[in-house]
């Protein structure tokens, strides 16, 4: 089974898949911190609370998902750190040769672009809670899954 090394989060490297959300440097508020994409007029915002379990070592990842018509934001509420596992699109499927795993600090959120392939959210050491925002209309197009050859992530890249 192929092992994807865990990289420290790099805002530039992650930008192909979405944006990093961090506290404002100055001022009490940062408006329009990231684009919120809703490409379907009939879809409505779903603000959900998500509990994530820690990554279990060699647990294989066997599928990736994407939300073709909506961005998907994760804002940690009680999280030490978590993994963002992503892949570029290749002919409507995740490019398995280009899967990357980023370690995201618990004080930063992420917002996947509409259509960005990603694995389910995993914390690194203890269960965690996130606020998640996505636009959905209740159809199969809300979330599309693609099987991949089993991979695992870790250890961290030096």
Backbone bond lengths (Angstrom), bond angles and torsions (degrees), N, CA, C in turn:
res aa  C-N    CA-C-N  psi(-1)  N-CA   C-N-CA  omega(-1)  CA-C   N-CA-C  phi
1 X - - - 1.451 - - 1.530 108.27 -
2 X 1.322 115.49 136.00 1.462 120.69 -179.51 1.524 110.08 -75.07
3 X 1.333 115.85 140.71 1.469 122.09 178.30 1.525 108.50 -109.29
4 X 1.328 116.00 125.04 1.465 122.75 177.26 1.522 107.19 -93.53
5 X 1.352 118.70 118.57 1.468 118.96 -179.58 1.529 111.11 -67.36
6 X 1.322 115.83 145.93 1.465 121.30 177.10 1.521 108.26 -85.90
7 X 1.318 115.90 122.69 1.458 122.20 179.78 1.522 109.72 -101.67
8 X 1.335 116.85 149.80 1.467 117.05 169.77 1.527 108.37 -64.71
9 X 1.308 116.13 148.28 1.457 119.24 -178.57 1.518 110.14 -63.42
10 X 1.306 115.75 128.59 1.459 123.36 176.39 1.527 106.21 -122.32
11 X 1.312 116.58 115.93 1.461 120.98 -174.10 1.525 111.92 -56.85
12 X 1.331 117.17 -39.84 1.464 120.69 179.92 1.534 111.10 -66.85
13 X 1.335 117.43 -46.19 1.465 120.84 -179.80 1.519 111.38 -64.91
14 X 1.321 118.15 -34.29 1.463 122.20 -178.56 1.535 111.75 -78.54
15 X 1.329 118.06 -18.35 1.463 121.37 -172.78 1.529 113.91 -60.78
16 X 1.320 119.19 -22.74 1.460 120.80 177.02 1.534 111.29 -68.45
17 X 1.328 117.37 -20.47 1.460 122.40 -175.96 1.528 112.93 -108.58
18 X 1.331 116.85 -20.82 1.453 120.52 -177.95 1.505 110.59 167.13
19 X 1.311 116.14 -157.49 1.454 120.34 -176.99 1.523 110.61 -129.64
20 X 1.314 113.70 155.73 1.454 123.11 178.01 1.518 108.03 -93.37
21 X 1.315 116.53 138.21 1.466 121.84 179.69 1.520 108.53 -115.56
22 X 1.331 115.83 114.44 1.464 121.10 179.95 1.520 109.00 -128.07
23 X 1.320 115.97 163.49 1.461 121.30 -179.36 1.528 110.40 -60.85
24 X 1.330 117.44 145.54 1.470 120.39 178.57 1.525 111.48 -61.81
25 X 1.330 115.76 143.62 1.463 120.62 178.03 1.524 111.60 -67.64
26 X 1.322 115.30 -38.84 1.465 118.86 179.84 1.527 108.55 -146.05
27 X 1.288 115.59 161.95 1.460 120.53 -179.44 1.518 111.52 79.54
28 X 1.311 116.16 161.72 1.456 120.27 -176.34 1.529 114.14 -82.82
29 X 1.341 117.27 -10.84 1.466 118.87 -171.90 1.524 110.21 -151.38
30 X 1.332 116.00 144.76 1.465 121.70 175.14 1.522 106.93 -123.68
31 X 1.321 116.90 100.47 1.457 120.88 -179.69 1.519 110.88 -74.74
32 X 1.327 115.58 150.71 1.461 122.94 177.14 1.524 111.62 50.83
33 X 1.322 114.72 50.19 1.466 121.86 -176.52 1.526 112.06 -63.54
34 X 1.327 117.12 -26.91 1.464 121.58 179.25 1.520 108.84 -158.79
35 X 1.323 117.82 150.52 1.469 118.59 175.97 1.527 111.00 -67.62
36 X 1.320 116.45 131.55 1.459 122.62 173.45 1.530 105.30 -103.76
37 X 1.333 116.04 113.35 1.460 120.87 -174.46 1.532 110.75 -100.05
38 X 1.321 115.59 129.87 1.453 122.90 171.89 1.517 106.03 -136.39
39 X 1.340 116.94 103.77 1.457 121.69 -173.76 1.528 113.09 -95.57
40 X 1.351 117.77 9.38 1.468 122.26 178.28 1.522 108.84 -129.55
41 X 1.324 116.31 124.03 1.463 119.79 -177.61 1.527 112.42 -65.72
42 X 1.328 118.79 -26.34 1.458 121.06 -178.60 1.519 114.51 -86.70
43 X 1.322 117.50 -3.22 1.467 120.47 -178.93 1.521 109.65 -89.03
44 X 1.323 115.37 143.29 1.463 119.53 178.94 1.524 109.91 -117.81
45 X 1.308 114.63 160.09 1.459 120.56 -178.92 1.522 110.36 -68.46
46 X 1.320 115.55 137.14 1.461 122.39 175.22 1.524 106.71 -122.02
47 X 1.316 116.44 107.90 1.462 121.88 174.45 1.522 106.15 -97.51
48 X 1.318 116.07 109.00 1.460 121.43 -175.35 1.521 109.80 -117.96
49 X 1.317 115.36 157.29 1.454 121.58 171.01 1.518 106.94 -103.64
50 X 1.334 116.19 130.96 1.457 122.37 -173.70 1.516 109.12 -123.27
51 X 1.325 116.32 131.11 1.462 121.38 173.66 1.524 106.84 -99.23
52 X 1.317 116.18 130.52 1.453 121.91 -178.78 1.516 110.00 -117.23
53 X 1.305 115.48 138.09 1.457 121.37 178.37 1.524 110.01 -94.24
54 X 1.326 117.35 155.00 1.465 120.02 179.72 1.517 112.23 -66.39
55 X 1.315 114.79 148.17 1.456 122.05 174.24 1.520 107.92 -60.11
56 X 1.307 117.24 129.81 1.467 121.92 -173.42 1.528 111.97 -98.67
57 X 1.318 117.53 58.52 1.463 121.10 174.38 1.502 113.94 61.77
58 X 1.310 117.72 -105.32 1.455 121.50 -174.69 1.518 114.00 -95.19
59 X 1.333 117.00 17.87 1.458 119.98 177.09 1.530 108.78 -56.65
60 X 1.321 118.39 121.71 1.467 118.10 -177.86 1.521 111.99 -76.37
61 X 1.312 114.79 144.21 1.459 121.47 169.91 1.524 105.54 -91.83
62 X 1.318 117.30 128.84 1.457 120.54 -176.51 1.532 112.83 -121.50
63 X 1.344 116.73 0.32 1.458 119.78 176.71 1.523 109.50 -156.17
64 X 1.318 113.55 159.37 1.459 120.90 173.71 1.520 106.59 -127.81
65 X 1.319 114.70 164.51 1.462 120.09 -178.59 1.515 110.13 -134.16
66 X 1.321 114.33 162.49 1.463 120.41 171.85 1.513 108.64 -150.98
67 X 1.308 114.79 159.41 1.454 122.94 177.87 1.529 105.03 -116.49
68 X 1.347 117.75 95.43 1.460 120.90 -169.55 1.523 115.03 -62.24
69 X 1.328 117.11 -22.93 1.464 119.80 -172.35 1.523 113.84 -118.19
70 X 1.312 117.89 6.60 1.460 120.01 -176.44 1.522 110.83 -149.27
71 X 1.309 115.08 144.26 1.461 118.59 166.34 1.533 106.80 -71.15
72 X 1.314 116.69 164.98 1.463 121.05 178.09 1.527 107.56 -139.74
73 X 1.319 116.12 115.47 1.469 121.75 -177.73 1.518 110.41 -103.36
74 X 1.325 115.42 139.72 1.463 122.53 173.44 1.522 107.93 -121.97
75 X 1.322 116.16 123.01 1.457 122.77 -179.95 1.525 107.85 -119.02
76 X 1.344 118.12 109.82 1.459 119.94 -177.25 1.523 111.88 -65.04
77 X 1.329 115.68 133.76 1.457 121.61 176.23 1.525 110.77 -104.21
78 X 1.313 116.40 -39.20 1.462 121.85 179.68 1.531 106.95 -147.55
79 X 1.338 115.62 81.54 1.463 121.36 -173.33 1.522 109.25 -144.89
80 X 1.331 116.42 134.98 1.467 120.81 175.42 1.529 110.50 -79.20
81 X 1.316 117.09 -53.08 1.459 124.31 173.33 1.520 107.71 -163.57
82 X 1.337 115.37 163.89 1.462 119.52 -177.05 1.519 110.18 -150.26
83 X 1.337 115.43 170.00 1.457 121.33 -177.69 1.521 110.48 -108.56
84 X 1.319 116.53 136.52 1.461 123.20 171.04 1.523 105.80 -114.73
85 X 1.326 116.64 107.53 1.463 122.47 -179.84 1.522 106.87 -104.15
86 X 1.330 116.71 121.72 1.457 122.08 -171.28 1.530 110.97 -134.70
87 X 1.321 115.30 162.90 1.462 121.46 175.27 1.516 108.67 -149.86
88 X 1.328 117.83 144.36 1.468 119.33 173.21 1.530 110.07 -70.41
89 X 1.314 114.93 161.84 1.456 121.08 177.28 1.524 109.57 -82.27
90 X 1.327 115.64 139.35 1.462 121.47 174.61 1.523 107.20 -138.90
91 X 1.315 115.83 104.79 1.465 121.89 179.34 1.532 112.53 57.03
92 X 1.336 116.70 40.70 1.455 121.36 176.38 1.521 115.00 82.07
93 X 1.330 116.50 9.25 1.470 121.86 178.72 1.524 108.51 -133.61
94 X 1.341 117.35 162.29 1.462 118.41 174.65 1.530 109.93 -66.83
95 X 1.307 116.87 138.21 1.471 121.95 174.73 1.523 106.93 -78.99
96 X 1.310 116.28 97.88 1.468 121.42 -173.32 1.522 112.51 -62.94
97 X 1.314 118.29 -28.72 1.466 121.02 179.72 1.523 111.99 -72.81
98 X 1.335 117.15 -14.09 1.462 120.72 -175.41 1.526 113.25 -116.75
99 X 1.334 117.62 19.83 1.473 120.63 178.08 1.523 109.10 -63.41
100 X 1.333 115.36 137.14 1.468 121.64 177.64 1.520 109.12 -130.15
101 X 1.323 115.52 150.49 1.472 121.58 177.90 1.522 108.28 -125.69
102 X 1.326 116.53 127.69 1.458 122.81 179.82 1.525 109.56 -116.47
103 X 1.322 115.85 138.25 1.464 121.35 172.25 1.526 106.80 -90.86
104 X 1.332 116.04 122.43 1.456 121.37 -176.52 1.530 108.16 -109.86
105 X 1.341 117.75 127.84 1.467 118.98 177.83 1.528 110.69 -65.76
106 X 1.315 116.02 148.86 1.455 121.86 -175.60 1.516 115.91 -64.54
107 X 1.321 118.20 -13.47 1.468 119.59 178.28 1.528 111.90 -93.59
108 X 1.344 117.91 6.02 1.468 121.92 179.80 1.524 109.62 -119.28
109 X 1.318 115.87 141.43 1.455 121.36 174.46 1.515 109.40 -102.63
110 X 1.323 115.89 169.95 1.462 121.29 175.03 1.520 108.77 -133.18
111 X 1.319 115.62 154.83 1.458 122.20 176.00 1.523 107.26 -133.55
112 X 1.342 116.24 105.73 1.464 120.29 177.18 1.520 109.25 -70.91
113 X 1.324 116.92 138.55 1.463 121.49 174.27 1.530 109.68 -67.20
114 X 1.301 116.68 155.80 1.466 120.14 172.95 1.526 108.32 -57.00
115 X 1.327 116.73 130.74 1.457 121.68 178.05 1.512 115.64 86.67
116 X 1.337 119.13 -2.34 1.473 121.14 -179.22 1.524 110.35 -74.70
117 X 1.316 116.58 127.34 1.465 121.37 176.69 1.509 109.72 -74.33
118 X 1.338 116.74 133.23 1.460 121.52 178.68 1.523 110.11 -152.87
119 X 1.317 115.46 158.67 1.462 121.15 174.74 1.523 108.57 -88.55
120 X 1.316 116.40 168.98 1.464 119.77 176.11 1.534 109.09 -60.91
121 X 1.289 116.11 154.31 1.457 121.86 -177.29 1.521 110.73 -73.48
122 X 1.335 116.49 134.57 1.467 121.75 -179.66 1.518 109.43 -134.25
123 X 1.319 116.88 131.39 1.458 120.29 171.67 1.528 108.20 -79.33
124 X 1.329 116.74 167.47 1.465 119.31 -174.99 1.518 113.96 -97.29
125 X 1.344 118.91 -26.18 1.463 117.66 -175.46 1.525 114.25 -136.13
126 X 1.302 118.53 -38.25 1.466 121.81 -177.36 1.525 108.06 -136.07
127 X 1.333 117.90 157.65 1.462 119.25 175.97 1.526 110.36 -55.25
128 X 1.321 115.84 151.07 1.457 120.36 -179.00 1.513 111.57 -141.90
129 X 1.325 115.57 165.20 1.457 121.87 179.64 1.523 109.38 -123.66
130 X 1.328 115.03 136.98 1.461 122.59 179.96 1.519 109.31 -128.45
131 X 1.324 115.99 150.57 1.455 121.26 161.68 1.523 105.16 -91.31
132 X 1.339 116.70 135.32 1.457 121.72 -177.97 1.521 108.30 -126.23
133 X 1.328 116.63 134.41 1.460 121.66 179.35 1.519 109.22 -123.71
134 X 1.341 116.23 123.87 1.456 123.05 177.48 1.530 107.33 -147.96
135 X 1.331 118.10 154.57 1.460 121.91 175.24 1.524 108.54 -100.04
136 X 1.336 116.24 129.67 1.463 120.93 -176.61 1.524 110.46 -137.65
137 X 1.346 113.99 152.55 1.458 119.11 174.66 1.526 112.55 -123.75
138 X 1.332 117.10 7.28 1.457 121.35 176.71 1.518 114.86 86.89
139 X 1.335 118.75 6.03 1.461 120.98 179.70 1.529 110.32 -99.68
140 X 1.325 115.24 172.15 1.469 121.16 179.30 1.527 111.67 -63.42
141 X 1.313 118.32 -19.71 1.468 121.84 179.46 1.528 112.99 -75.62
142 X 1.335 117.42 -7.54 1.470 119.77 176.91 1.524 110.26 -61.32
143 X 1.337 116.52 -43.61 1.463 121.89 -177.54 1.524 108.38 -145.74
144 X 1.329 116.03 122.51 1.460 122.49 -178.33 1.521 108.25 -111.84
145 X 1.326 117.27 132.55 1.461 122.66 -179.58 1.518 110.07 -108.03
146 X 1.331 116.16 149.37 1.459 122.48 174.65 1.525 108.34 -135.74
147 X 1.330 118.04 127.79 1.467 119.48 175.81 1.524 110.25 -69.54
148 X 1.328 116.11 147.42 1.463 121.84 175.47 1.529 108.18 -132.08
149 X 1.334 116.19 160.08 1.465 119.97 172.50 1.521 107.06 -61.65
150 X 1.329 118.94 138.67 1.476 120.77 -176.38 1.529 112.36 -55.40
151 X 1.333 115.28 130.93 1.464 122.88 174.23 1.524 107.03 -134.45
152 X 1.304 115.75 161.79 1.454 120.79 171.58 1.523 107.41 -131.85
153 X 1.318 117.40 168.51 1.459 121.36 -179.84 1.508 110.31 -118.32
154 X 1.349 115.39 150.01 1.452 122.22 175.05 1.501 111.43 109.38
155 X 1.266 119.31 165.55 1.471 125.86 -5.63 1.526 110.64 -77.26
156 X 1.311 114.37 -179.15 1.459 119.96 -178.95 1.513 110.39 -63.11
157 X 1.320 115.91 143.63 1.457 123.00 176.58 1.520 108.31 -73.97
158 X 1.337 118.63 136.37 1.486 119.55 -178.67 1.502 113.31 -64.87
